[in-house]
Amino acid sequence: MPKYKFIVLSKPVEGREAEYNDWYQNVHLRDLIACGFKTAQRFRLAETVSDVKPAPYLAIYEAETDDPKALLEELTRRSSTGEMQISGALDLNVYAGMYQEFGSRVE
């Protein structure tokens, strides 16, 4: 089955970082696992190597599916019906993209 990484770059609303981090770690990651993702992990920006300032937080979700579009549609459905809580501490200007594994892993 094809393997995917769902990548999300996000940031909190100004002044609400603690609330954002609590919600993201303790609620949102589990919500995405319930949608069908296999794993979920967050990262915080430590250093940059360019002048472009990216979002300070990264989440990587792993999925194995024959239908990545259906997985994302389920995610959208749950968030639009209220089945998945979206915190007001999340700045809604996020980048999210599903990437299919491409090429072999080099170690």
NORBELPE-V563434 format. One record per residue. N is the residue number from 0. RES is the residue in one small letter. SS is DSSP state (H for helix, E for strand, C for the rest). PHI is phi in radians with two decimals (999 if undefined). Layout:
n:res:ss:phi
N:RES:SS:PHI
N:RES:SS:PHI
//
This chain:
n:res:ss:phi
0:m:C:999
1:p:C:-1.07
2:k:E:-1.91
3:y:E:-2.33
4:k:E:-2.12
5:f:E:-1.74
6:i:E:-1.89
7:v:E:-2.27
8:l:E:-1.88
9:s:E:-2.57
10:k:C:-2.62
11:p:E:-1.43
12:v:C:-1.13
13:e:C:-0.93
14:g:C:1.48
15:r:C:-2.19
16:e:H:-1.10
17:a:H:-1.10
18:e:H:-1.10
19:y:H:-1.01
20:n:H:-1.13
21:d:H:-1.10
22:w:H:-1.06
23:y:H:-1.08
24:q:H:-1.26
25:n:H:-1.72
26:v:H:-2.16
27:h:H:-1.14
28:l:H:-1.03
29:r:H:-1.18
30:d:H:-1.08
31:l:H:-1.29
32:i:H:-1.09
33:a:H:-1.13
34:c:H:-1.31
35:g:C:2.27
36:f:C:-1.29
37:k:C:-1.44
38:t:E:-2.44
39:a:E:-2.60
40:q:E:-2.62
41:r:E:-1.87
42:f:E:-2.42
43:r:E:-2.00
44:l:C:-1.02
45:a:C:-1.88
46:e:C:-2.62
47:t:C:-2.17
48:v:C:-2.16
49:s:C:-2.48
50:d:C:-1.44
51:v:C:-1.29
52:k:C:-1.68
53:p:C:-1.43
54:a:C:-1.06
55:p:C:-1.35
56:y:E:-2.20
57:l:E:-2.23
58:a:E:-2.14
59:i:E:-2.14
60:y:E:-2.00
61:e:E:-1.82
62:a:E:-2.48
63:e:E:-2.19
64:t:C:-2.76
65:d:C:-1.53
66:d:C:-2.42
67:p:H:-1.10
68:k:H:-1.08
69:a:H:-1.13
70:l:H:-1.11
71:l:H:-1.20
72:e:H:-1.12
73:e:H:-1.15
74:l:H:-1.05
75:t:H:-1.11
76:r:H:-1.04
77:r:H:-1.11
78:s:H:-1.28
79:s:H:-1.40
80:t:H:-1.63
81:g:C:1.51
82:e:C:-1.12
83:m:C:-2.03
84:q:C:-1.35
85:i:C:-1.91
86:s:C:-1.22
87:g:C:-1.19
88:a:C:-1.44
89:l:E:-1.49
90:d:C:-1.25
91:l:C:-1.28
92:n:C:-1.48
93:v:C:-2.03
94:y:E:-1.88
95:a:E:-2.44
96:g:E:-2.66
97:m:E:-1.71
98:y:E:-2.01
99:q:E:-1.51
100:e:C:-0.97
101:f:C:-2.52
102:g:C:1.53
103:s:C:-1.53
104:r:C:-1.32
105:v:C:-1.93
106:e:C:-2.24
//
